Each structure stands twice: as structure tokens, then as C-alpha cells.
């Protein structure tokens, strides 16, 4: 943890810098940037009334709510390397838990918190913003702090007996997110009382990440497991390729109370699924309580009317739908995230829902423009600031995600989290439009580090024509690619053009960097 003296010294240095780089810094709005791990839109503002999230609902009531926001990679480290830089995974070259942008293509990139720092803000981050050590030490260039407060899981961080969920007395057990909250509150109080410049404060909460380990009082918010609803459509989507399945809970011994979900054809029994769902909901409610305390302090310090608040997850989550659990998929539930933004004195920030397609790479330029900074041109995302005035015409016509697969047998493939990027076997790219999700799986060229577009392993097409984002069970239950060949060809062409454009952009940037 940063000592108060170090924090004050860092603030003094950064304050001197801001005086040289920004005019009237006190007029700028602060930014409170909240990121939550593994959270799908299982929240009251997204029509899921069975989940107890009053504090997030209160934030939503004074925010613009993005109903169709998507991550670019449904795994923690690649997703966070992407949205913290505004660059897509093929630009960061982070497709696993090994690489990070500072050691690949982005040594001199300007991250989102770094951009605010360079524009006169005091930039500070606590908790899980980047994935631990990717980049190392939480990426020091991002922060004004001399030594960024690290993401930390107290030991032991698993549940007793290694179960997938547990409710523990906080008098006897530590919770990393509580420590994150305490440090975030300390920094917010210091900023309010001592800084003359605006601040960018990032706070990253770990739950509802597995195991669903929560303090007592949160699991009790929910009825007994037998009264919790299980997924209605538990079967793997009809006609979908086996490599699209993830085996998150299939590894024997991962959790002592998870005995099922062993293969892509055998769904978990409802009684076990209900227990896990109850634990997930309790973990969401725990995080909601922490968000509430953070927002209450913002209000108590008199900062609410001059602070933009952004709240989003790093990727989605599956709770038995399609016979899948966890993240690591290109399905809607794996890549769709909640994103809401409160901007003081903006009329649409009043609980308004927008159906504009958005991506997490858009967060960086959006927050910059909303804060009155120049819109960064060095990112892949687009500012969604126009949507804060009107949905029409929208900023983009499609959202893109991707995910690698490793293995030679389609029915027994794994994620590539710990696989050398040169040894990835396949990469699946997914495009989400207003009406459809189309995913195409290509062979991976480990030498060139790009997809071989001449070799398609599999294709998926799912109908979202009537999808308003509330029913998590009704869509992507059947791959209709063979029934709509014309639509498939159109979306495949659009997807391939997008992939080629990313490679072209990356090649240009690499050549430019080599000449510096």
C-alpha cells in the first residue's frame, strides 16, 4: 500500500506538472472509473429484478445505460489490456495470461489513465484494473502515484474446503474487495481535501469472480437454492461446433462441490446449478454494497456534481445457458457487459437506456471527450459521446470480439490462457450487428500472429432480431448458418474486412514505431 507521505509527494509533483499542461484544471470534471470482474448484466437496471443491486440501480437512475455493450475478449487479462489502452487484442497481442501490451507492440502507448494524467489530472488506481502483473506492477506509467496500490487477494482466498461458494464471517476472514474499497475511499478523501487539480480514480472490484466468497449477510438475501431458477435452455446450441464450448467447470477437482458439467453434451443438474447461481448473485450483491459506499463518499465529500462516474465489467458470464459456465466464449452472454455512465447536468443521464452498439475499446475515448479533453486519435475505439445526446445515427454498426482455442480434437479443446501466442491453434472472431451474431473460426498462423483467412474451421450464426437484452435464455440456442447462407456470406465478408483492416492498421503502426 502507498504510504500517505508518498501519496502526498506524488500529488505535489503531479500538481506542478498539471499547472504547466492544463489551463484552469479545477474547472475540469473528475472521473470515478469503476470496473467489476466477471459481471454479466444480471442487474436490476437490465431487467433482472431477482438480483439485489440497489446501489448500482441508483447509479443507473442518473446514468446513460448501454444495453448493447461488448468486450473484445472474454478473458480478464486480454480484455483489460484492450480497454485500458483503447486497442483491440490483435493490436495489444495479448491473447493469454502471459503477454501484455508494454512488452509487445505498445511500449510507448498512452493508456487511458495515463492520458488523463498527461492532461493535468491526478491519476490513481486501486484494486483490479489491469490483470495482476499484466503489465507488471499495475503499469506505473499509467499513474501519478509513485507506487500504485496493487490488486491483492488475501490468503487464503479460496473458500474453506475449496468449494465454489461460501459465506464467511468478516470478523475472521479478509476480503480483498473490502481492502480495495478502503484504499479507494482514502484516496478520494485525500483528493477532495488536498488537490487543486481534477482526479481520475480507478477502482476495480474482483467479485463476482469465482469462487463466490462473500461476507455473511449476502447469501441470506436470496431464497434457498431450490427456489432459484436454473437456466431454461441448458443444451449446447443445436448445430453449433464443439470448439465453441468452454469447459470452465469441467476440470476434475477444481471445486469440491462441482461434480458435473464435464463435457459439451451433458448439462449440469439443476440442483447444483441453482447453488452456484445463488452464490453468484450473492457475490454481485456484495460488490453492489461496496459500490454504494464508494458513491456515498463521493456525495459526502461534495464531489458528486463535478464527477463523471463510469461503471462496467471486463466481460460477461454464463450460468449454465448453452451448457456453459464462466466466461471464455464468443456467445452473447460471454461478451456482453453492463456499462453505464453518469455525467452531471446531461439530460440523458437520467436512467435512459440506449440500444447503440458499443465496445469496451470505446470507453477510453468516450470518457476523454465527456471530460472535455481532446478525443484521442491513437486508439481503436470510437467516442460514444454523441450517444449522450441522441441514439441516432449511432457511432458504429457492429461490435467485434475474439477468442482463441487450443487443441487438435474439436470436442476436447481448451482455452489458451497459458499457451504461447505462437502456438495457438484457432482464433474465433465474432461480429454482433443489430440483428445477428456471426462467429467464424480460423486457423491461427503462429508465425505471422494472425488468422489464416483461407482456412475456416467452423461458422456460427444466431438470430437476435427480437432480442431486447432481458431474456438470457431465448437466444443463440440454434446455429442457423446453413439456413441463412446469404446472411452468412454478408456477415463473413464484413467480418473478414474488419480483420484485414486491423492487420493493416497494426502493420502501419509497427512500421512507424520502428522508424522512431
BATORNU-276710 format. One line per 8 residues: their letters; for each residue x, y, z of C-alpha. Coordinates in nm, 3 decimals, m for minus. Layout:
BATORNU-276710
a	X,Y,Z ~ ...
***
This chain:
BATORNU-276710
xxxxxxxx	0.000,0.000,0.000 ~ 0.115,0.354,m0.067 ~ 0.216,0.542,0.244 ~ 0.033,0.875,0.295 ~ 0.366,1.059,0.263 ~ 0.446,0.900,m0.074 ~ 0.094,0.973,m0.195 ~ 0.124,1.341,m0.094
xxxxxxxx	0.464,1.377,m0.259 ~ 0.329,1.223,m0.579 ~ 0.033,1.459,m0.572 ~ 0.263,1.758,m0.531 ~ 0.476,1.655,m0.829 ~ 0.172,1.583,m1.042 ~ 0.013,1.912,m0.937 ~ 0.318,2.105,m1.053
xxxxxxxx	0.303,1.922,m1.386 ~ m0.067,1.996,m1.430 ~ m0.009,2.367,m1.379 ~ 0.213,2.360,m1.685 ~ m0.004,2.140,m1.904 ~ m0.363,2.239,m1.834 ~ m0.545,2.568,m1.800 ~ m0.792,2.606,m1.515
xxxxxxxx	m0.763,2.240,m1.405 ~ m1.007,2.296,m1.118 ~ m1.284,2.354,m1.376 ~ m1.248,2.005,m1.521 ~ m1.471,1.722,m1.405 ~ m1.325,1.437,m1.202 ~ m1.364,1.079,m1.325 ~ m1.453,0.787,m1.098
xxxxxxxx	m1.390,0.475,m1.305 ~ m1.536,0.152,m1.162 ~ m1.456,m0.187,m1.316 ~ m1.607,m0.516,m1.197 ~ m1.477,m0.863,m1.275 ~ m1.691,m1.135,m1.438 ~ m2.018,m0.941,m1.421 ~ m2.283,m1.001,m1.682
xxxxxxxx	m2.586,m0.765,m1.693 ~ m2.753,m0.953,m1.406 ~ m2.860,m0.623,m1.253 ~ m3.188,m0.455,m1.174 ~ m3.135,m0.180,m1.436 ~ m3.109,m0.451,m1.702 ~ m3.443,m0.604,m1.614 ~ m3.312,m0.871,m1.376
xxxxxxxx	m3.523,m0.790,m1.070 ~ m3.424,m1.107,m0.882 ~ m3.071,m0.972,m0.818 ~ m3.040,m0.734,m0.522 ~ m2.839,m0.435,m0.651 ~ m2.997,m0.116,m0.510 ~ m2.678,0.091,m0.526 ~ m2.597,0.009,m0.886
xxxxxxxx	m2.965,0.073,m0.964 ~ m2.936,0.417,m0.802 ~ m2.632,0.493,m1.018 ~ m2.821,0.373,m1.326 ~ m3.107,0.609,m1.246 ~ m2.875,0.902,m1.306 ~ m2.675,0.747,m1.590 ~ m2.699,0.666,m1.958
xxxxxxxx	m2.729,0.286,m1.971 ~ m2.577,0.098,m2.262 ~ m2.794,m0.207,m2.332 ~ m2.563,m0.345,m2.601 ~ m2.204,m0.302,m2.486 ~ m1.949,m0.574,m2.562 ~ m1.598,m0.667,m2.457 ~ m1.338,m0.753,m2.719
xxxxxxxx	m1.212,m1.069,m2.545 ~ m1.392,m1.272,m2.279 ~ m1.087,m1.337,m2.061 ~ m0.957,m1.099,m1.792 ~ m0.603,m1.008,m1.900 ~ m0.666,m0.964,m2.274 ~ m0.985,m0.769,m2.212 ~ m0.820,m0.534,m1.962
xxxxxxxx	m0.513,m0.479,m2.181 ~ m0.762,m0.386,m2.451 ~ m0.997,m0.143,m2.279 ~ m0.726,0.022,m2.067 ~ m0.546,0.114,m2.390 ~ m0.845,0.152,m2.623 ~ m0.678,m0.101,m2.854 ~ m0.812,m0.429,m2.983
xxxxxxxx	m0.649,m0.759,m2.879 ~ m0.485,m0.807,m3.219 ~ m0.313,m0.472,m3.159 ~ m0.206,m0.543,m2.800 ~ m0.103,m0.900,m2.893 ~ m0.233,m1.006,m2.554 ~ m0.435,m1.322,m2.609 ~ m0.337,m1.508,m2.291
xxxxxxxx	m0.217,m1.472,m1.931 ~ 0.145,m1.438,m2.044 ~ 0.178,m1.129,m2.262 ~ 0.093,m0.763,m2.210 ~ 0.097,m0.456,m2.433 ~ 0.407,m0.295,m2.279 ~ 0.629,m0.585,m2.389 ~ 0.472,m0.643,m2.730
xxxxxxxx	0.358,m0.358,m2.951 ~ 0.274,m0.086,m2.702 ~ 0.585,0.015,m2.513 ~ 0.515,0.380,m2.589 ~ 0.137,0.369,m2.595 ~ m0.059,0.605,m2.374 ~ m0.307,0.417,m2.159 ~ m0.640,0.566,m2.053
xxxxxxxx	m0.533,0.675,m1.702 ~ m0.203,0.794,m1.847 ~ m0.390,1.011,m2.097 ~ m0.578,1.180,m1.816 ~ m0.251,1.222,m1.625 ~ m0.089,1.385,m1.928 ~ m0.383,1.625,m1.949 ~ m0.350,1.762,m1.598
xxxxxxxx	m0.530,1.501,m1.391 ~ m0.405,1.324,m1.083 ~ m0.437,0.961,m1.191 ~ m0.472,0.692,m0.929 ~ m0.583,0.329,m0.939 ~ m0.673,0.071,m0.675 ~ m0.784,m0.291,m0.698 ~ m0.814,m0.498,m1.012
xxxxxxxx	m0.793,m0.260,m1.308 ~ m0.523,m0.434,m1.508 ~ m0.491,m0.808,m1.459 ~ m0.228,m0.880,m1.190 ~ 0.122,m0.817,m1.332 ~ m0.002,m0.776,m1.688 ~ 0.155,m0.520,m1.722 ~ 0.392,m0.558,m1.423
xxxxxxxx	0.321,m0.362,m1.105 ~ m0.007,m0.234,m1.241 ~ 0.168,m0.034,m1.516 ~ 0.347,0.255,m1.336 ~ 0.328,0.490,m1.641 ~ m0.050,0.491,m1.601 ~ m0.048,0.654,m1.260 ~ 0.055,0.975,m1.088
xxxxxxxx	0.119,0.768,m0.774 ~ 0.480,0.677,m0.704 ~ 0.377,0.318,m0.630 ~ 0.034,0.205,m0.745 ~ m0.172,0.011,m0.489 ~ m0.165,m0.344,m0.619 ~ m0.451,m0.580,m0.678 ~ m0.434,m0.816,m0.384
xxxxxxxx	m0.612,m1.132,m0.280 ~ m0.558,m1.204,0.091 ~ m0.456,m1.557,0.169 ~ m0.634,m1.788,0.183 ~ m0.853,m1.650,m0.095 ~ m1.041,m1.974,m0.161 ~ m1.340,m2.098,0.030 ~ m1.282,m2.346,0.312
xxxxxxxx	m1.269,m2.700,0.167 ~ m1.221,m2.543,m0.178 ~ m1.590,m2.506,m0.254 ~ m1.718,m2.282,m0.535 ~ m1.911,m2.055,m0.297 ~ m1.909,m1.972,0.071 ~ m2.043,m1.719,0.322 ~ m1.780,m1.621,0.581
xxxxxxxx	m1.775,m1.406,0.893 ~ m1.578,m1.088,0.808 ~ m1.454,m1.078,1.169 ~ m1.244,m1.384,1.095 ~ m1.181,m1.363,0.719 ~ m1.035,m1.094,0.496 ~ m1.186,m0.985,0.168 ~ m0.969,m0.820,m0.095
xxxxxxxx	m1.252,m0.606,m0.229 ~ m1.305,m0.455,0.116 ~ m0.938,m0.356,0.119 ~ m0.978,m0.209,m0.229 ~ m1.276,m0.004,m0.112 ~ m1.091,0.126,0.193 ~ m0.794,0.240,m0.015 ~ m1.021,0.391,m0.279
xxxxxxxx	m1.204,0.590,m0.010 ~ m0.876,0.710,0.139 ~ m0.754,0.839,m0.195 ~ m1.087,1.004,m0.274 ~ m1.082,1.185,0.063 ~ m0.726,1.299,0.009 ~ m0.808,1.426,m0.340 ~ m1.108,1.621,m0.210
xxxxxxxx	m0.915,1.789,0.069 ~ m0.570,1.843,m0.080 ~ m0.567,1.851,m0.460 ~ m0.632,2.159,m0.671 ~ m0.640,1.952,m0.991 ~ m0.909,1.707,m1.106 ~ m0.860,1.338,m1.044 ~ m0.905,1.016,m1.237
xxxxxxxx	m0.967,0.746,m0.978 ~ m0.996,0.387,m1.097 ~ m1.143,0.128,m0.858 ~ m1.151,m0.238,m0.961 ~ m1.359,m0.494,m0.771 ~ m1.284,m0.867,m0.801 ~ m1.621,m1.023,m0.723 ~ m1.832,m1.188,m0.859
xxxxxxxx	m1.524,m1.380,m0.979 ~ m1.508,m1.746,m0.871 ~ m1.507,m1.865,m0.600 ~ m1.818,m1.681,m0.488 ~ m1.668,m1.595,m0.150 ~ m1.874,m1.333,0.035 ~ m1.922,m1.198,0.387 ~ m2.218,m1.325,0.584
xxxxxxxx	m2.543,m1.146,0.511 ~ m2.532,m1.155,0.132 ~ m2.620,m1.516,0.060 ~ m2.911,m1.466,0.301 ~ m3.056,m1.203,0.065 ~ m3.165,m1.486,m0.163 ~ m3.411,m1.770,m0.119 ~ m3.290,m2.127,m0.066
xxxxxxxx	m3.122,m2.278,m0.368 ~ m3.422,m2.494,m0.454 ~ m3.616,m2.174,m0.520 ~ m3.354,m2.021,m0.750 ~ m3.427,m2.052,m1.123 ~ m3.189,m2.259,m1.335 ~ m3.113,m2.192,m1.700 ~ m3.408,m2.283,m1.919
xxxxxxxx	m3.206,m2.378,m2.226 ~ m2.921,m2.586,m2.085 ~ m2.829,m2.774,m2.400 ~ m2.536,m2.671,m2.613 ~ m2.678,m2.481,m2.916 ~ m2.812,m2.707,m3.186 ~ m2.572,m2.744,m3.482 ~ m2.304,m2.534,m3.309
xxxxxxxx	m1.941,m2.651,m3.348 ~ m1.796,m2.824,m3.043 ~ m1.493,m2.594,m3.030 ~ m1.726,m2.306,m2.933 ~ m1.791,m2.475,m2.597 ~ m1.585,m2.388,m2.292 ~ m1.503,m2.637,m2.017 ~ m1.459,m2.388,m1.736
xxxxxxxx	m1.601,m2.619,m1.469 ~ m1.510,m2.943,m1.641 ~ m1.168,m2.985,m1.481 ~ m1.196,m3.251,m1.208 ~ m1.111,m3.123,m0.863 ~ m1.134,m2.753,m0.941 ~ m1.406,m2.717,m0.677 ~ m1.509,m2.992,m0.440
xxxxxxxx	m1.881,m2.914,m0.471 ~ m1.887,m2.905,m0.853 ~ m1.919,m3.257,m0.984 ~ m2.095,m3.206,m1.317 ~ m2.068,m3.007,m1.644 ~ m1.794,m3.242,m1.760 ~ m1.849,m3.229,m2.137 ~ m2.025,m3.026,m2.402
xxxxxxxx	m2.320,m3.266,m2.433 ~ m2.402,m3.314,m2.063 ~ m2.551,m3.013,m1.880 ~ m2.516,m2.969,m1.507 ~ m2.809,m3.092,m1.299 ~ m3.042,m2.818,m1.179 ~ m2.980,m2.863,m0.806 ~ m2.609,m2.800,m0.845
xxxxxxxx	m2.664,m2.517,m1.092 ~ m2.904,m2.341,m0.855 ~ m2.647,m2.343,m0.574 ~ m2.388,m2.185,m0.800 ~ m2.632,m1.925,m0.927 ~ m2.725,m1.830,m0.571 ~ m2.356,m1.784,m0.490 ~ m2.303,m1.569,m0.800
xxxxxxxx	m2.597,m1.345,m0.714 ~ m2.471,m1.305,m0.356 ~ m2.128,m1.203,m0.489 ~ m2.292,m0.940,m0.710 ~ m2.480,m0.803,m0.409 ~ m2.155,m0.787,m0.211 ~ m1.996,m0.578,m0.485 ~ m2.310,m0.365,m0.505
xxxxxxxx	m2.268,m0.278,m0.136 ~ m1.910,m0.164,m0.199 ~ m2.014,0.047,m0.495 ~ m2.277,0.205,m0.272 ~ m2.018,0.305,m0.012 ~ m1.793,0.449,m0.281 ~ m2.075,0.660,m0.425 ~ m2.195,0.768,m0.080
xxxxxxxx	m1.848,0.903,m0.001 ~ m1.837,1.086,m0.333 ~ m2.161,1.256,m0.232 ~ m2.049,1.322,0.125 ~ m1.732,1.493,0.003 ~ m1.930,1.724,m0.222 ~ m1.778,1.577,m0.540 ~ m2.091,1.429,m0.697
xxxxxxxx	m2.183,1.733,m0.904 ~ m1.838,1.755,m1.059 ~ m1.757,1.387,m1.120 ~ m1.822,1.160,m1.414 ~ m1.888,0.804,m1.296 ~ m1.832,0.512,m1.534 ~ m1.925,0.156,m1.437 ~ m1.862,m0.154,m1.648
xxxxxxxx	m1.746,m0.516,m1.633 ~ m1.444,m0.669,m1.804 ~ m1.655,m0.934,m1.982 ~ m1.972,m1.137,m1.942 ~ m2.050,m1.467,m1.773 ~ m2.256,m1.781,m1.835 ~ m2.458,m1.954,m1.565 ~ m2.549,m2.280,m1.737
xxxxxxxx	m2.701,m2.137,m2.054 ~ m2.580,m2.333,m2.360 ~ m2.432,m2.587,m2.113 ~ m2.158,m2.337,m2.032 ~ m2.026,m2.162,m1.726 ~ m1.786,m1.874,m1.667 ~ m1.658,m1.651,m1.946 ~ m1.427,m1.767,m2.231
xxxxxxxx	m1.676,m1.774,m2.515 ~ m1.787,m1.569,m2.814 ~ m2.152,m1.616,m2.724 ~ m2.366,m1.316,m2.631 ~ m2.356,m1.393,m2.260 ~ m1.978,m1.429,m2.266 ~ m1.905,m1.093,m2.429 ~ m2.197,m0.867,m2.333
xxxxxxxx	m2.124,m0.636,m2.040 ~ m2.309,m0.377,m1.834 ~ m2.188,m0.022,m1.897 ~ m2.342,0.291,m1.754 ~ m2.207,0.645,m1.731 ~ m2.321,0.935,m1.514 ~ m2.231,1.281,m1.641 ~ m2.354,1.574,m1.429
xxxxxxxx	m2.611,1.800,m1.595 ~ m2.657,1.581,m1.902 ~ m3.028,1.524,m1.965 ~ m2.997,1.167,m2.095 ~ m2.809,1.066,m1.779 ~ m3.137,1.001,m1.601 ~ m3.186,0.628,m1.637 ~ m3.216,0.647,m2.014
xxxxxxxx	m3.137,0.323,m2.198 ~ m2.956,0.330,m2.530 ~ m2.951,0.044,m2.780 ~ m2.650,0.193,m2.960 ~ m2.386,m0.074,m3.018 ~ m2.080,m0.007,m2.805 ~ m1.749,m0.177,m2.731 ~ m1.516,m0.154,m2.433
xxxxxxxx	m1.248,m0.005,m2.658 ~ m1.486,0.292,m2.678 ~ m1.466,0.366,m2.304 ~ m1.129,0.543,m2.325 ~ m1.218,0.799,m2.597 ~ m1.571,0.839,m2.459 ~ m1.458,0.937,m2.109 ~ m1.192,1.166,m2.251
xxxxxxxx	m1.444,1.357,m2.464 ~ m1.704,1.371,m2.187 ~ m1.439,1.519,m1.957 ~ m1.367,1.791,m2.213 ~ m1.030,1.655,m2.324 ~ m0.924,1.621,m2.689 ~ m1.059,1.296,m2.832 ~ m0.758,1.062,m2.854
xxxxxxxx	m0.670,0.958,m3.208 ~ m0.426,0.683,m3.113 ~ m0.693,0.428,m3.014 ~ m0.910,0.174,m3.196 ~ m1.229,0.268,m3.014 ~ m1.470,0.547,m3.102 ~ m1.613,0.802,m2.864 ~ m1.973,0.729,m2.773
xxxxxxxx	m2.019,1.091,m2.657 ~ m2.269,1.164,m2.939 ~ m2.499,0.896,m2.794 ~ m2.532,1.108,m2.478 ~ m2.739,1.345,m2.691 ~ m2.917,1.108,m2.929 ~ m2.918,0.740,m3.031 ~ m2.943,0.836,m3.396
xxxxxxxx	m2.743,0.770,m3.603 ~ m2.523,0.587,m3.352 ~ m2.147,0.557,m3.356 ~ m2.097,0.210,m3.508 ~ m2.287,m0.060,m3.690 ~ m2.118,m0.362,m3.534 ~ m1.924,m0.482,m3.229 ~ m1.638,m0.732,m3.253
xxxxxxxx	m1.497,m0.991,m3.016 ~ m1.250,m1.277,m3.044 ~ m1.129,m1.584,m2.857 ~ m0.857,m1.844,m2.922 ~ m0.882,m2.222,m2.888 ~ m0.605,m2.474,m2.838 ~ m0.606,m2.846,m2.913 ~ m0.636,m3.082,m3.205
xxxxxxxx	m0.965,m3.250,m3.115 ~ m1.267,m3.026,m3.165 ~ m1.460,m3.194,m2.884 ~ m1.178,m3.152,m2.632 ~ m1.035,m2.806,m2.695 ~ m0.923,m2.575,m2.417 ~ m0.872,m2.207,m2.370 ~ m0.524,m2.076,m2.441
xxxxxxxx	m0.468,m1.873,m2.125 ~ m0.125,m2.025,m2.061 ~ m0.032,m2.109,m2.419 ~ 0.247,m1.930,m2.604 ~ 0.081,m1.698,m2.856 ~ 0.279,m1.860,m3.136 ~ 0.123,m2.197,m3.052 ~ m0.244,m2.102,m3.055
xxxxxxxx	m0.437,m2.334,m3.289 ~ m0.754,m2.139,m3.379 ~ m0.898,m1.792,m3.336 ~ m1.269,m1.728,m3.341 ~ m1.384,m1.381,m3.445 ~ m1.740,m1.269,m3.373 ~ m1.941,m0.980,m3.515 ~ m2.258,m0.853,m3.345
xxxxxxxx	m2.491,m0.638,m3.553 ~ m2.839,m0.510,m3.477 ~ m2.994,m0.838,m3.589 ~ m2.736,m1.116,m3.575 ~ m2.426,m1.261,m3.415 ~ m2.191,m1.431,m3.659 ~ m1.874,m1.613,m3.550 ~ m1.611,m1.765,m3.775
xxxxxxxx	m1.323,m1.983,m3.652 ~ m0.995,m1.960,m3.844 ~ m0.670,m2.150,m3.824 ~ m0.407,m1.938,m3.645 ~ m0.078,m1.854,m3.812 ~ 0.161,m1.856,m3.516 ~ 0.447,m1.713,m3.718 ~ 0.261,m1.410,m3.851
xxxxxxxx	0.044,m1.388,m3.536 ~ m0.275,m1.353,m3.731 ~ m0.566,m1.560,m3.853 ~ m0.531,m1.758,m4.175 ~ m0.843,m1.633,m4.351 ~ m0.806,m1.904,m4.616 ~ m0.883,m2.178,m4.362 ~ m1.220,m2.169,m4.189
xxxxxxxx	m1.270,m2.430,m3.918 ~ m1.633,m2.353,m3.833 ~ m1.909,m2.093,m3.863 ~ m2.193,m1.986,m3.633 ~ m2.493,m1.763,m3.699 ~ m2.751,m1.665,m3.436 ~ m3.070,m1.463,m3.474 ~ m3.114,m1.161,m3.243
xxxxxxxx	m3.389,m0.989,m3.438 ~ m3.629,m0.966,m3.141 ~ m3.366,m0.957,m2.866 ~ m3.405,m0.662,m2.626 ~ m3.139,m0.796,m2.387 ~ m3.359,m0.906,m2.097 ~ m3.419,m1.276,m2.164 ~ m3.087,m1.459,m2.117
xxxxxxxx	m3.236,m1.792,m2.226 ~ m3.419,m1.719,m2.550 ~ m3.133,m1.658,m2.795 ~ m2.838,m1.839,m2.952 ~ m2.990,m2.179,m2.889 ~ m2.954,m2.288,m3.252 ~ m2.685,m2.223,m3.509 ~ m2.879,m2.122,m3.823
xxxxxxxx	m2.580,m2.075,m4.052 ~ m2.699,m2.340,m4.301 ~ m3.047,m2.190,m4.312 ~ m2.939,m1.836,m4.395 ~ m2.647,m1.867,m4.634 ~ m2.693,m1.520,m4.782 ~ m2.679,m1.355,m4.440 ~ m2.380,m1.572,m4.353
xxxxxxxx	m2.192,m1.460,m4.665 ~ m2.267,m1.095,m4.598 ~ m2.153,m1.109,m4.236 ~ m1.849,m1.320,m4.320 ~ m1.742,m1.057,m4.570 ~ m1.795,m0.780,m4.316 ~ m1.603,m0.973,m4.052 ~ m1.313,m1.052,m4.283
xxxxxxxx	m1.287,m0.689,m4.396 ~ m1.270,m0.586,m4.032 ~ m0.995,m0.839,m3.956 ~ m0.791,m0.729,m4.258 ~ m0.829,m0.364,m4.161 ~ m0.696,m0.439,m3.813 ~ m0.392,m0.613,m3.955 ~ m0.330,m0.326,m4.199
xxxxxxxx	m0.356,m0.068,m3.920 ~ m0.123,m0.268,m3.697 ~ 0.133,m0.304,m3.978 ~ 0.133,0.071,m4.040 ~ 0.175,0.148,m3.670 ~ 0.454,m0.108,m3.634 ~ 0.645,0.044,m3.924 ~ 0.600,0.391,m3.778
xxxx	0.727,0.275,m3.438 ~ 1.030,0.110,m3.597 ~ 1.135,0.443,m3.750 ~ 1.130,0.628,m3.416
***
